[in-house]
Amino acid sequence: MAPFFEPTKEPPQMTETEMKTVGLGLTWEEYSVGDRYKSLARTVTETDIVNFIGVTGMVEVLFTDLTFGKGVQAAGRVAPAALTYSLIEGILCQTLIQGTGLAMLELEKKILAPVVAGDTVHCEVEVVSVRQTSKGNRGIVKTRNEIKNQRGETVISYAATRMVAGRDDA
């Protein structure tokens, strides 16, 4: 019986420099003002909250006592806003700025609504400015970011200014 697939010729050999790497973020030259991106979503779990408050020491009663703040807690255990922001930044690090993000230079953040265990959040990113640095092989990219829950409500709004590698650095 003949094999299912027999190549007719040897595939061309590529050097490592000819191969494209998948999973890298955008260089500053690839951003344009007005570009919009939507991140993958992430459901915040009870375990996420418990682990985050334990590792950070944020043992505020709002996060540790389900009988405290009954109006908010009725929907579930409240997540620290820092956790929600960190989860989204983690998703952005794995996608938009993987390997190209050089530094977070400035952050302006507003917390607009609580996130509780079981909520699913994603981020909508809009590029508001892009400029090359004087060094030339990197740029400054400013974005407006809206973290939204599964109901489309904005829970955190923030502006981020990042230094991003150029094609020569990537």
DSSP file (Angstrom, degrees, kcal/mol; ACC not computed):
  #  RESIDUE AA STRUCTURE BP1 BP2  ACC     N-H-->O    O-->H-N    N-H-->O    O-->H-N    TCO  KAPPA ALPHA  PHI   PSI    X-CA   Y-CA   Z-CA
    1    1 A M              0   0    0      0, 0.0     3,-0.1     0, 0.0     0, 0.0   0.000 360.0 360.0 360.0 132.2    0.0    0.0    0.0
    2    2 A A        -     0   0    0      1,-0.1     4,-0.0     2,-0.1     0, 0.0  -0.479 360.0 -97.7 -78.7 148.2    1.4    3.4   -1.0
    3    3 A P        -     0   0    0      0, 0.0     3,-0.1     0, 0.0    -1,-0.1  -0.282  31.1-116.5 -62.0 152.9    1.7    6.2    1.6
    4    4 A F  S    S+     0   0    0      1,-0.2     2,-0.4    -3,-0.1    -2,-0.1   0.865  99.8  25.3 -58.2 -39.4   -1.2    8.7    1.6
    5    5 A F        -     0   0    0      2,-0.0    -1,-0.2     0, 0.0     0, 0.0  -0.987  62.1-179.5-135.1 125.1    1.2   11.6    0.6
    6    6 A E        -     0   0    0     -2,-0.4     2,-0.1    -3,-0.1    -4,-0.0  -0.969  27.7-131.8-122.0 114.5    4.4   11.4   -1.2
    7    7 A P        -     0   0    0      0, 0.0     3,-0.1     0, 0.0    -2,-0.0  -0.391   6.8-145.7 -63.7 141.2    6.2   14.7   -1.8
    8    8 A T  S    S+     0   0    0      1,-0.2     2,-0.3    -2,-0.1     0, 0.0   0.757  78.8   4.1 -80.3 -24.5    7.3   15.0   -5.4
    9    9 A K  S    S-     0   0    0      3,-0.0    -1,-0.2    -3,-0.0     0, 0.0  -0.982  89.9 -82.2-153.0 163.6   10.5   16.9   -4.4
   10   10 A E        -     0   0    0     -2,-0.3     3,-0.1    -3,-0.1    -2,-0.0  -0.448  51.2-112.5 -65.9 136.4   12.4   18.0   -1.4
   11   11 A P        -     0   0    0      0, 0.0    -1,-0.1     0, 0.0     2,-0.0  -0.415  42.1 -94.2 -66.6 147.9   11.0   21.3    0.1
   12   12 A P        -     0   0    0      0, 0.0     2,-0.4     0, 0.0    -3,-0.0  -0.375  40.3-120.9 -63.1 139.8   13.4   24.2   -0.2
   13   13 A Q        -     0   0    0     -3,-0.1     2,-0.4    -2,-0.0    -3,-0.0  -0.674  27.2-156.5 -82.9 133.7   15.5   24.7    2.9
   14   14 A M        -     0   0    0     -2,-0.4     2,-0.1     2,-0.0     5,-0.0  -0.878  11.0-130.0-111.2 142.7   15.2   28.0    4.6
   15   15 A T    >>  -     0   0    0     -2,-0.4     3,-1.1     1,-0.1     4,-1.1  -0.475  32.2-106.7 -80.5 163.0   17.7   29.7    6.8
   16   16 A E  T 34 S+     0   0    0      1,-0.3     3,-0.3     2,-0.2    -1,-0.1   0.832 120.9  56.4 -60.2 -32.5   16.6   31.0   10.2
   17   17 A T  T 34 S+     0   0    0      1,-0.2    -1,-0.3     3,-0.0    -3,-0.0   0.729 105.7  51.5 -73.8 -20.3   16.8   34.5    8.9
   18   18 A E  T <4 S+     0   0    0     -3,-1.1     2,-0.2     2,-0.1    -1,-0.2   0.680  92.6  92.0 -85.5 -19.5   14.5   33.7    6.0
   19   19 A M  S  < S-     0   0    0     -4,-1.1     2,-0.4    -3,-0.3     0, 0.0  -0.548  75.3-131.3 -78.5 138.5   11.8   32.2    8.3
   20   20 A K        -     0   0    0     -2,-0.2     2,-0.5     1,-0.0    -2,-0.1  -0.731  16.0-133.9 -89.2 136.9    9.1   34.5    9.6
   21   21 A T        -     0   0    0     -2,-0.4     3,-0.5     2,-0.0     2,-0.2  -0.777  18.4-146.7 -90.0 130.2    8.4   34.4   13.4
   22   22 A V  S    S+     0   0    0     -2,-0.5     0, 0.0     1,-0.2     0, 0.0  -0.641  73.1  38.5 -92.7 154.2    4.8   34.2   14.3
   23   23 A G  S    S+     0   0    0      1,-0.3     2,-0.2    -2,-0.2    -1,-0.2   0.470  76.4 136.4  91.5   2.4    3.3   35.8   17.4
   24   24 A L        -     0   0    0     -3,-0.5    -1,-0.3     1,-0.1    75,-0.2  -0.567  50.8-120.1 -83.9 149.5    5.3   39.1   17.4
   25   25 A G        -     0   0    0     73,-3.5    72,-0.3    -2,-0.2     2,-0.2  -0.064  39.3 -76.5 -74.6-178.9    3.7   42.4   18.2
   26   26 A L        -     0   0    0     70,-2.3     2,-0.2     1,-0.1    -1,-0.1  -0.549  38.3-129.3 -81.7 143.7    3.5   45.4   15.9
   27   27 A T    >   -     0   0    0     -2,-0.2     3,-1.7     1,-0.1     4,-0.4  -0.497  34.2-103.2 -81.4 163.4    6.5   47.7   15.4
   28   28 A W  G >  S+     0   0    0    137,-2.2     3,-1.2     1,-0.3   138,-0.1   0.825 121.3  61.3 -60.6 -29.8    5.8   51.4   15.8
   29   29 A E  G 3  S+     0   0    0      1,-0.2    -1,-0.3   136,-0.2   137,-0.1   0.735  97.0  60.2 -67.9 -20.8    5.8   51.9   12.0
   30   30 A E  G <  S+     0   0    0     -3,-1.7     2,-0.3     2,-0.0    -1,-0.2   0.547  89.1  87.2 -85.7  -7.1    2.8   49.5   11.8
   31   31 A Y    <   -     0   0    0     -3,-1.2     2,-0.4    -4,-0.4    99,-0.0  -0.703  55.6-174.2 -91.0 144.6    0.6   51.7   13.9
   32   32 A S    >   -     0   0    0     -2,-0.3     3,-2.4    97,-0.0    95,-0.3  -0.994  36.8 -96.0-134.9 144.1   -1.5   54.5   12.4
   33   33 A V  T 3  S+     0   0    0     -2,-0.4    95,-0.2     1,-0.3     3,-0.1  -0.344 113.5  28.1 -56.7 133.0   -3.7   57.0   14.2
   34   34 A G  T 3  S+     0   0    0     93,-2.9    -1,-0.3     1,-0.4    94,-0.1   0.201  83.3 140.6  96.5 -14.7   -7.2   55.8   14.3
   35   35 A D    <   -     0   0    0     -3,-2.4    92,-2.5    92,-0.1     2,-0.4  -0.333  35.3-159.5 -57.5 142.2   -6.3   52.1   14.1
   36   36 A R  E     -A  126   0A   0     90,-0.2     2,-0.3    -3,-0.1    90,-0.2  -0.987  11.6-177.8-129.7 140.2   -8.7   50.1   16.4
   37   37 A Y  E     -A  125   0A   0     88,-2.4    88,-3.1    -2,-0.4     2,-0.5  -0.975  14.9-151.8-134.3 147.0   -8.1   46.6   17.9
   38   38 A K  E     -A  124   0A   0     -2,-0.3    86,-0.2    86,-0.2     3,-0.1  -0.988  20.6-142.5-119.2 127.0  -10.2   44.3   20.0
   39   39 A S        -     0   0    0     84,-3.0     2,-0.1    -2,-0.5    53,-0.0  -0.261  27.6 -90.4 -78.7 168.7   -8.4   41.9   22.3
   40   40 A L        -     0   0    0      1,-0.1    83,-0.4    82,-0.1     2,-0.2  -0.350  50.4-111.2 -65.6 161.8   -9.4   38.4   23.2
   41   41 A A        -     0   0    0     81,-0.1     2,-0.3    -3,-0.1    81,-0.2  -0.586  25.6-161.3 -98.7 162.0  -11.6   38.1   26.2
   42   42 A R  E     -E  121   0B   0     79,-2.4    79,-2.8    -2,-0.2     2,-0.5  -0.979  14.4-137.3-144.6 127.8  -10.9   36.7   29.7
   43   43 A T  E     -E  120   0B   0     -2,-0.3     2,-0.5    77,-0.3    77,-0.3  -0.756  22.6-133.4 -85.4 128.2  -13.3   35.5   32.4
   44   44 A V        -     0   0    0     75,-3.0    74,-3.6    -2,-0.5     2,-0.2  -0.701  27.9-158.8 -82.4 125.6  -12.2   36.7   35.8
   45   45 A T     >  -     0   0    0     -2,-0.5     4,-2.0    72,-0.2     5,-0.1  -0.625  31.1-115.0-106.1 163.8  -12.4   33.8   38.3
   46   46 A E  H  > S+     0   0    0     -2,-0.2     4,-2.7     1,-0.2     5,-0.2   0.893 119.7  54.3 -58.1 -41.3  -12.7   33.5   42.0
   47   47 A T  H  > S+     0   0    0      1,-0.2     4,-2.8     2,-0.2     5,-0.3   0.900 104.4  53.9 -62.2 -42.4   -9.3   31.8   41.9
   48   48 A D  H  > S+     0   0    0      2,-0.2     4,-2.6     1,-0.2    -1,-0.2   0.937 112.0  45.1 -54.8 -47.7   -7.8   34.8   40.0
   49   49 A I  H  X S+     0   0    0     -4,-2.0     4,-2.7     2,-0.2     5,-0.3   0.943 114.1  46.9 -65.3 -49.4   -9.1   37.2   42.7
   50   50 A V  H  X S+     0   0    0     -4,-2.7     4,-1.8     1,-0.2    -1,-0.2   0.922 115.9  45.5 -60.7 -45.5   -7.9   35.1   45.7
   51   51 A N  H  X S+     0   0    0     -4,-2.8     4,-2.6    -5,-0.2     5,-0.2   0.915 113.2  50.2 -64.8 -42.3   -4.5   34.5   44.2
   52   52 A F  H  X S+     0   0    0     -4,-2.6     4,-2.1    -5,-0.3     6,-0.4   0.933 112.1  45.4 -64.1 -46.7   -4.1   38.2   43.2
   53   53 A I  H  X>S+     0   0    0     -4,-2.7     4,-1.3     1,-0.2     5,-0.6   0.854 114.7  50.7 -67.7 -30.7   -5.0   39.6   46.6
   54   54 A G  H  <5S+     0   0    0     -4,-1.8    -2,-0.2    -5,-0.3    -1,-0.2   0.926 113.5  42.1 -69.5 -44.4   -2.8   37.0   48.3
   55   55 A V  H  <5S+     0   0    0     -4,-2.6    -2,-0.2     1,-0.2    -1,-0.2   0.804 122.3  39.8 -75.4 -27.8    0.3   37.7   46.1
   56   56 A T  H  <5S-     0   0    0     -4,-2.1    -1,-0.2    -5,-0.2    -2,-0.2   0.658 103.7-123.7 -93.4 -16.6   -0.1   41.5   46.2
   57   57 A G  T  <5 +     0   0    0     -4,-1.3     2,-2.2    -5,-0.2    -3,-0.2   0.635  60.5 146.1  81.4  13.0   -1.2   41.8   49.9
   58   58 A M      < +     0   0    0     -5,-0.6     2,-0.5    -6,-0.4    -1,-0.2  -0.446  10.1 156.3 -80.9  66.7   -4.4   43.6   48.8
   59   59 A V        +     0   0    0     -2,-2.2    -1,-0.2    -3,-0.1     2,-0.1  -0.145  12.8 156.4 -91.1  41.1   -6.4   42.1   51.7
   60   60 A E    >>  -     0   0    0     -2,-0.5     3,-1.9     1,-0.1     4,-1.2  -0.405  53.1-121.8 -61.5 139.0   -9.0   44.8   51.7
   61   61 A V  H 3> S+     0   0    0      1,-0.3     4,-2.5     2,-0.2     7,-0.3   0.796 110.7  68.1 -59.8 -27.3  -12.2   43.6   53.2
   62   62 A L  H 34 S+     0   0    0      1,-0.2    16,-0.6     2,-0.2    -1,-0.3   0.838 110.6  34.8 -57.9 -31.3  -14.0   44.5   50.0
   63   63 A F  H <4 S+     0   0    0     -3,-1.9    -1,-0.2    14,-0.1    -2,-0.2   0.653 126.5  37.2 -96.9 -18.5  -12.1   41.7   48.4
   64   64 A T  H  < S+     0   0    0     -4,-1.2     2,-0.6     1,-0.2    -2,-0.2   0.599 106.0  61.8-112.0 -14.2  -11.9   39.2   51.3
   65   65 A D    ><  -     0   0    0     -4,-2.5     3,-1.5    -5,-0.2    -1,-0.2  -0.920  55.2-167.1-123.1 106.4  -15.3   39.5   53.0
   66   66 A L  T 3  S+     0   0    0     -2,-0.6    -1,-0.1     1,-0.3    10,-0.1   0.612  90.0  58.3 -68.9 -10.8  -18.4   38.6   51.0
   67   67 A T  T 3  S+     0   0    0      2,-0.0     3,-0.5     7,-0.0     2,-0.3   0.582  88.0  91.7 -91.7 -10.1  -20.7   40.1   53.6
   68   68 A F  S <  S+     0   0    0     -3,-1.5     5,-0.2    -7,-0.3    -3,-0.1  -0.657  95.8   8.8 -84.8 138.3  -19.0   43.5   53.3
   69   69 A G  S >> S-     0   0    0     -2,-0.3     4,-2.8     3,-0.1     3,-1.1   0.959  74.9-171.5  61.0  54.0  -20.5   46.0   50.8
   70   70 A K  H 3> S+     0   0    0     -3,-0.5     4,-1.6     1,-0.3     5,-0.1   0.768  76.6  61.3 -54.0 -31.8  -23.6   43.8   50.2
   71   71 A G  H 34 S+     0   0    0      2,-0.2    -1,-0.3     1,-0.2     4,-0.2   0.912 116.8  30.1 -62.2 -42.0  -24.8   46.0   47.3
   72   72 A V  H X4 S+     0   0    0     -3,-1.1     3,-1.4     1,-0.2     4,-0.2   0.897 119.0  54.2 -81.9 -43.7  -21.7   45.4   45.3
   73   73 A Q  H >< S+     0   0    0     -4,-2.8     3,-1.8     1,-0.3    -2,-0.2   0.691  86.6  82.0 -68.3 -19.0  -20.9   41.9   46.6
   74   74 A A  T 3< S+     0   0    0     -4,-1.6    -1,-0.3    -5,-0.3    -2,-0.1   0.819  92.4  50.6 -56.4 -29.2  -24.4   40.6   45.7
   75   75 A A  T <  S-     0   0    0     -3,-1.4    -1,-0.3     1,-0.3     2,-0.2   0.600 128.3 -79.1 -84.2 -11.4  -23.2   40.1   42.2
   76   76 A G  S <  S-     0   0    0     -3,-1.8    -1,-0.3    -4,-0.2     2,-0.2  -0.766  71.8 -28.8 137.6 176.1  -20.1   38.1   43.3
   77   77 A R        -     0   0    0     -2,-0.2    40,-2.3    -3,-0.1     2,-0.2  -0.448  67.7-121.5 -65.5 128.4  -16.6   38.6   44.8
   78   78 A V  E     -F  116   0C   0    -16,-0.6    38,-0.2    38,-0.2    -1,-0.1  -0.504  20.1-141.0 -74.7 135.9  -15.2   42.0   43.7
   79   79 A A  E     -F  115   0C   0     36,-3.3    36,-0.5    -2,-0.2     2,-0.1  -0.786  24.5-108.3 -93.5 137.5  -12.0   41.9   41.7
   80   80 A P    >>  -     0   0    0      0, 0.0     4,-1.7     0, 0.0     3,-1.0  -0.409  24.6-127.1 -58.7 139.7   -9.4   44.6   42.4
   81   81 A A  H 3> S+     0   0    0      1,-0.3     4,-2.8     2,-0.2     5,-0.2   0.845 110.8  62.9 -58.5 -32.4   -9.2   47.0   39.5
   82   82 A A  H 3> S+     0   0    0      1,-0.2     4,-2.1     2,-0.2    -1,-0.3   0.844 101.9  50.8 -62.1 -32.7   -5.5   46.3   39.4
   83   83 A L  H <> S+     0   0    0     -3,-1.0     4,-2.7     2,-0.2     5,-0.2   0.942 110.4  47.6 -68.1 -48.5   -6.2   42.7   38.6
   84   84 A T  H  X S+     0   0    0     -4,-1.7     4,-1.9     1,-0.2    -2,-0.2   0.935 114.5  46.7 -58.9 -47.2   -8.6   43.5   35.8
   85   85 A Y  H  X S+     0   0    0     -4,-2.8     4,-2.7     1,-0.2    -1,-0.2   0.911 112.4  50.9 -60.6 -43.5   -6.1   46.0   34.3
   86   86 A S  H  X S+     0   0    0     -4,-2.1     4,-2.2    -5,-0.2    -2,-0.2   0.885 107.5  52.4 -64.9 -39.9   -3.2   43.4   34.7
   87   87 A L  H  X S+     0   0    0     -4,-2.7     4,-1.8     2,-0.2    -1,-0.2   0.924 112.6  45.4 -61.2 -43.9   -5.2   40.7   32.9
   88   88 A I  H  X S+     0   0    0     -4,-1.9     4,-2.5     2,-0.2    -2,-0.2   0.917 111.2  51.7 -67.2 -43.4   -5.9   42.9   30.0
   89   89 A E  H  X S+     0   0    0     -4,-2.7     4,-2.6     1,-0.2    -1,-0.2   0.866 107.4  55.3 -61.4 -34.4   -2.3   44.2   29.8
   90   90 A G  H  X S+     0   0    0     -4,-2.2     4,-1.6     2,-0.2    -1,-0.2   0.908 108.0  47.4 -63.1 -42.0   -1.2   40.5   29.8
   91   91 A I  H  X S+     0   0    0     -4,-1.8     4,-0.6     2,-0.2    -2,-0.2   0.914 113.2  48.4 -65.1 -42.1   -3.4   39.8   26.8
   92   92 A L  H ><>S+     0   0    0     -4,-2.5     5,-2.1     1,-0.2     3,-0.7   0.877 108.6  54.4 -66.3 -36.7   -2.0   42.9   25.1
   93   93 A C  H 3<5S+     0   0    0     -4,-2.6    -1,-0.2     1,-0.2    -2,-0.2   0.861 108.3  49.8 -63.4 -34.4    1.6   41.9   25.9
   94   94 A Q  H 3<5S+     0   0    0     -4,-1.6    -1,-0.2    -5,-0.2    -2,-0.2   0.609 128.9  16.3 -78.9 -11.7    0.9   38.5   24.3
   95   95 A T  T X<5S+     0   0    0     -3,-0.7     3,-0.7    -4,-0.6    -3,-0.2   0.630 127.1  28.5-125.0 -80.6   -0.4   40.1   21.1
   96   96 A L  T 3 5S+     0   0    0      1,-0.2   -70,-2.3    -5,-0.2    -3,-0.2   0.824 133.0  24.6 -62.5 -35.9    0.1   43.8   20.2
   97   97 A I  T >><S+     0   0    0     -5,-2.1     4,-2.5   -72,-0.3     3,-1.0   0.219  78.1 140.8-121.0  16.2    3.4   44.3   21.9
   98   98 A Q  T <4 S-     0   0    0     -3,-0.7   -73,-3.5    -6,-0.3    -4,-0.1  -0.456  89.5  -9.9 -62.3 114.5    5.0   40.9   22.2
   99   99 A G  T 34 S+     0   0    0     -2,-0.5    -1,-0.3   -75,-0.2   -75,-0.1   0.332 134.1  66.6  80.4  -8.5    8.7   41.4   21.5
  100  100 A T  T <4  +     0   0    0     -3,-1.0    65,-3.3   -73,-0.1     2,-0.4   0.617  69.9  98.0-116.6 -21.0    8.2   45.0   20.4
  101  101 A G  E  <  +B  164   0A   0     -4,-2.5    63,-0.2    63,-0.2    -2,-0.2  -0.576  41.4 171.9 -72.0 124.0    7.1   46.7   23.6
  102  102 A L  E     -     0   0A   0     61,-3.1     2,-0.3    -2,-0.4    62,-0.2   0.774  58.7 -10.3-103.4 -34.5   10.1   48.4   25.1
  103  103 A A  E     -B  163   0A   0     60,-1.5    60,-2.8     0, 0.0     2,-0.7  -0.957  50.0-127.5-165.5 143.9    8.6   50.5   28.0
  104  104 A M  E     +B  162   0A   0     -2,-0.3    58,-0.2    58,-0.2     3,-0.1  -0.890  33.4 176.2 -89.4 117.3    5.4   51.8   29.5
  105  105 A L  E     +     0   0A   0     56,-3.0     2,-0.3    -2,-0.7    57,-0.2   0.809  58.4   5.2 -95.8 -34.6    6.1   55.5   29.7
  106  106 A E  E     -B  161   0A   0     55,-1.6    55,-2.6     2,-0.0     2,-0.4  -0.996  56.0-171.8-154.3 146.1    2.8   56.9   31.0
  107  107 A L  E     -B  160   0A   0     -2,-0.3     2,-0.5    53,-0.2    53,-0.2  -0.984   4.3-177.1-144.2 128.1   -0.5   55.6   32.2
  108  108 A E  E     -B  159   0A   0     51,-2.3    51,-2.6    -2,-0.4     2,-0.4  -0.982  20.1-178.5-127.0 118.1   -3.7   57.5   33.0
  109  109 A K  E     -B  158   0A   0     -2,-0.5     2,-0.4    49,-0.2    49,-0.2  -0.930  18.7-169.1-128.9 140.4   -6.5   55.3   34.3
  110  110 A K  E     -B  157   0A   0     47,-2.9    47,-2.5    -2,-0.4     2,-0.6  -0.996  15.6-146.6-126.4 129.8  -10.1   55.7   35.5
  111  111 A I  E     +B  156   0A   0     -2,-0.4    45,-0.2    45,-0.2    44,-0.1  -0.847  24.4 169.1 -94.1 122.6  -12.1   53.0   37.2
  112  112 A L        +     0   0    0     43,-3.0    44,-0.2    -2,-0.6    -1,-0.1   0.707  57.7   5.0-110.6 -26.0  -15.7   53.2   36.2
  113  113 A A  S    S-     0   0    0     42,-1.6    -1,-0.3    40,-0.1     2,-0.1  -0.990  77.0 -95.8-158.2 154.1  -17.5   50.1   37.4
  114  114 A P        -     0   0    0      0, 0.0     2,-0.4     0, 0.0    42,-0.0  -0.386  25.3-149.0 -74.1 152.7  -16.7   47.0   39.5
  115  115 A V  E     -F   79   0C   0    -36,-0.5   -36,-3.3    -2,-0.1     2,-0.3  -0.976  18.7-168.8-115.6 134.4  -15.7   43.6   38.0
  116  116 A V  E >   -F   78   0C   0     -2,-0.4     3,-2.6   -38,-0.2   -72,-0.2  -0.823  37.5 -73.4-122.2 162.7  -16.8   40.5   39.9
  117  117 A A  T 3  S+     0   0    0    -40,-2.3   -72,-0.2    -2,-0.3     3,-0.1  -0.281 121.6  31.7 -52.2 131.8  -15.9   36.8   39.7
  118  118 A G  T 3  S+     0   0    0    -74,-3.6    -1,-0.3     1,-0.4     2,-0.1   0.151  87.9 124.8 100.7 -18.0  -17.6   35.4   36.6
  119  119 A D    <   -     0   0    0     -3,-2.6   -75,-3.0   -75,-0.2     2,-0.5  -0.478  52.2-143.9 -71.4 146.8  -17.4   38.7   34.5
  120  120 A T  E     -E   43   0B   0    -77,-0.3    30,-0.3    -2,-0.1     2,-0.3  -0.965  20.0-169.7-114.6 125.9  -15.7   38.4   31.2
  121  121 A V  E     +E   42   0B   0    -79,-2.8   -79,-2.4    -2,-0.5     2,-0.3  -0.845  12.7 171.6-118.8 151.4  -13.6   41.4   30.0
  122  122 A H  E     - C   0 148A   0     26,-2.0    26,-2.6    -2,-0.3     2,-0.4  -0.899  26.1-120.9-143.2 172.6  -11.9   42.4   26.8
  123  123 A C  E     - C   0 147A   0    -83,-0.4   -84,-3.0    -2,-0.3     2,-0.6  -0.963   7.3-156.4-124.8 137.5  -10.2   45.6   25.7
  124  124 A E  E     -AC  38 146A   0     22,-2.5    22,-2.4    -2,-0.4     2,-0.4  -0.966  21.1-163.4-109.2 122.0  -10.9   47.9   22.8
  125  125 A V  E     -AC  37 145A   0    -88,-3.1   -88,-2.4    -2,-0.6     2,-0.4  -0.874  10.4-173.0-112.2 133.0   -7.7   49.8   21.8
  126  126 A E  E     -AC  36 144A   0     18,-2.4    18,-2.8    -2,-0.4     2,-0.5  -0.995  23.2-131.9-126.2 129.1   -7.6   52.9   19.7
  127  127 A V  E     + C   0 143A   0    -92,-2.5   -93,-2.9    -2,-0.4    16,-0.3  -0.661  27.9 173.2 -78.2 122.8   -4.3   54.5   18.5
  128  128 A V  E     +     0   0A   0     14,-2.9     2,-0.3    -2,-0.5    15,-0.2   0.678  62.6   5.4-106.7 -22.5   -4.3   58.2   19.2
  129  129 A S  E     - C   0 142A   0     13,-1.6    13,-2.7   -97,-0.1     2,-0.3  -0.972  52.8-174.7-160.0 150.3   -0.8   59.2   18.3
  130  130 A V  E     + C   0 141A   0     -2,-0.3     2,-0.3    11,-0.2    11,-0.2  -0.989  14.8 162.7-143.4 131.3    2.4   57.7   16.8
  131  131 A R  E     - C   0 140A   0      9,-1.9     9,-3.2    -2,-0.3     2,-0.2  -0.996  35.1-116.5-150.4 149.8    5.8   59.4   16.5
  132  132 A Q  E     - C   0 139A   0     -2,-0.3     7,-0.3     7,-0.3     2,-0.1  -0.552  32.7-124.9 -79.1 146.0    9.3   58.3   15.9
  133  133 A T    >   -     0   0    0      5,-2.6     3,-0.9    -2,-0.2     5,-0.2  -0.403  26.5-105.9 -83.7 168.5   11.9   59.0   18.6
  134  134 A S  T 3  S+     0   0    0      1,-0.2    -1,-0.1    -2,-0.1    -2,-0.0   0.779 120.4  64.9 -65.5 -24.7   15.1   61.0   18.0
  135  135 A K  T 3  S-     0   0    0      1,-0.1    -1,-0.2     3,-0.0     2,-0.1   0.806  98.1-146.7 -67.8 -28.2   17.0   57.7   18.2
  136  136 A G  S <  S+     0   0    0     -3,-0.9    -1,-0.1     2,-0.3    -2,-0.1  -0.054  77.7  77.1  95.2 -34.7   15.1   56.7   15.1
  137  137 A N  S    S+     0   0    0     -2,-0.1    29,-2.2    29,-0.1    32,-0.4   0.185  95.8  45.9-100.4  18.9   14.6   53.0   15.5
  138  138 A R  E     - D   0 165A   0     27,-0.2    -5,-2.6    -5,-0.2    -2,-0.3  -0.962  66.5-155.2-149.3 165.2   11.8   53.2   18.0
  139  139 A G  E     -CD 132 164A   0     25,-2.7    25,-2.9    -2,-0.3     2,-0.5  -0.906  20.1-117.7-141.0 167.4    8.6   55.1   18.4
  140  140 A I  E     -CD 131 163A   0     -9,-3.2    -9,-1.9    -2,-0.3     2,-0.5  -0.948  29.7-171.2-109.1 122.5    6.1   56.4   20.9
  141  141 A V  E     -CD 130 162A   0     21,-2.6    21,-2.6    -2,-0.5     2,-0.5  -0.965   3.8-165.2-119.2 123.4    2.6   55.0   20.6
  142  142 A K  E     -CD 129 161A   0    -13,-2.7   -14,-2.9    -2,-0.5   -13,-1.6  -0.924  12.2-178.2-109.8 131.7   -0.3   56.4   22.6
  143  143 A T  E     -CD 127 160A   0     17,-2.7    17,-2.3    -2,-0.5     2,-0.5  -0.912  26.1-138.5-126.8 153.7   -3.5   54.5   22.8
  144  144 A R  E     -CD 126 159A   0    -18,-2.8   -18,-2.4    -2,-0.3     2,-0.4  -0.965  29.2-164.8-107.2 127.2   -6.9   54.9   24.4
  145  145 A N  E     -CD 125 158A   0     13,-3.5    13,-2.9    -2,-0.5     2,-0.5  -0.946  13.0-168.4-122.7 130.6   -8.0   51.6   26.0
  146  146 A E  E     -CD 124 157A   0    -22,-2.4   -22,-2.5    -2,-0.4     2,-0.6  -0.965   9.5-155.6-119.5 116.5  -11.5   50.7   27.1
  147  147 A I  E     -CD 123 156A   0      9,-3.2     8,-3.0    -2,-0.5     9,-1.4  -0.816  21.8-172.2 -89.8 123.8  -11.9   47.5   29.2
  148  148 A K  E     -CD 122 154A   0    -26,-2.6   -26,-2.0    -2,-0.6     6,-0.2  -0.874  15.4-135.5-120.6 149.8  -15.4   46.3   28.7
  149  149 A N    >   -     0   0    0      4,-2.2     3,-2.2    -2,-0.3   -28,-0.2  -0.284  44.9 -83.0 -91.1-176.5  -17.4   43.5   30.4
  150  150 A Q  T 3  S+     0   0    0    -30,-0.3   -29,-0.1     1,-0.3    -1,-0.0   0.654 129.1  56.7 -64.4 -16.1  -19.7   41.0   28.8
  151  151 A R  T 3  S-     0   0    0      2,-0.1    -1,-0.3   -31,-0.1     3,-0.1   0.372 118.9-108.9 -93.8   2.7  -22.5   43.5   28.8
  152  152 A G  S <  S+     0   0    0     -3,-2.2     2,-0.3     1,-0.3    -2,-0.1   0.566  71.8 143.5  82.0   7.9  -20.5   46.0   26.8
  153  153 A E        -     0   0    0      1,-0.1    -4,-2.2     2,-0.0     2,-0.5  -0.652  54.7-121.9 -83.0 135.1  -20.1   48.3   29.8
  154  154 A T  E     + D   0 148A   0     -2,-0.3    -6,-0.3    -6,-0.2     3,-0.1  -0.668  34.4 172.4 -76.5 121.5  -16.8   50.1   30.1
  155  155 A V  E     +     0   0A   0     -8,-3.0   -43,-3.0    -2,-0.5   -42,-1.6   0.736  69.1  18.5-101.3 -30.5  -15.3   49.2   33.5
  156  156 A I  E     -BD 111 147A   0     -9,-1.4    -9,-3.2   -45,-0.2     2,-0.4  -0.995  62.6-168.7-141.4 135.9  -11.9   50.8   33.1
  157  157 A S  E     +BD 110 146A   0    -47,-2.5   -47,-2.9    -2,-0.4     2,-0.3  -0.991  19.5 165.3-122.1 131.4  -10.7   53.5   30.7
  158  158 A Y  E     -BD 109 145A   0    -13,-2.9   -13,-3.5    -2,-0.4     2,-0.5  -1.000  31.9-142.4-148.8 150.8   -7.1   54.2   30.3
  159  159 A A  E     -BD 108 144A   0    -51,-2.6   -51,-2.3    -2,-0.3     2,-0.4  -0.934  23.6-166.8-107.7 132.9   -4.6   56.0   28.1
  160  160 A A  E     -BD 107 143A   0    -17,-2.3   -17,-2.7    -2,-0.5     2,-0.5  -0.976  11.2-163.4-124.8 133.1   -1.2   54.3   27.7
  161  161 A T  E     +BD 106 142A   0    -55,-2.6   -56,-3.0    -2,-0.4   -55,-1.6  -0.972  22.1 177.0-114.7 120.4    2.0   55.8   26.2
  162  162 A R  E     -BD 104 141A   0    -21,-2.6   -21,-2.6    -2,-0.5     2,-0.5  -0.893  32.8-128.8-124.8 149.7    4.5   53.1   25.3
  163  163 A M  E     -BD 103 140A   0    -60,-2.8   -61,-3.1    -2,-0.3   -60,-1.5  -0.879  35.1-168.1 -92.0 129.2    7.9   53.0   23.6
  164  164 A V  E     -BD 101 139A   0    -25,-2.9   -25,-2.7    -2,-0.5   -63,-0.2  -0.951  20.1-112.5-125.7 138.1    7.7   50.5   20.8
  165  165 A A  E     - D   0 138A   0    -65,-3.3  -137,-2.2    -2,-0.4   -27,-0.2  -0.238  27.7-134.4 -64.0 152.7   10.6   49.0   18.8
  166  166 A G    >>  -     0   0    0    -29,-2.2     4,-2.0  -139,-0.2     3,-1.0  -0.414  37.5 -86.7 -96.3-179.7   11.0   49.7   15.1
  167  167 A R  T 34 S+     0   0    0      1,-0.3   -30,-0.1     2,-0.2    -2,-0.1   0.831 128.1  57.2 -58.9 -33.2   11.7   47.3   12.4
  168  168 A D  T 34 S+     0   0    0      1,-0.2    -1,-0.3     2,-0.1   -30,-0.1   0.799 113.1  39.9 -68.8 -28.4   15.4   47.6   13.0
  169  169 A D  T <4        0   0    0     -3,-1.0    -2,-0.2   -32,-0.4    -1,-0.2   0.748 360.0 360.0 -88.8 -27.3   14.9   46.5   16.7
  170  170 A A     <        0   0    0     -4,-2.0    -1,-0.2   -70,-0.0    -2,-0.1   0.495 360.0 360.0 -70.2 360.0   12.3   43.8   16.2
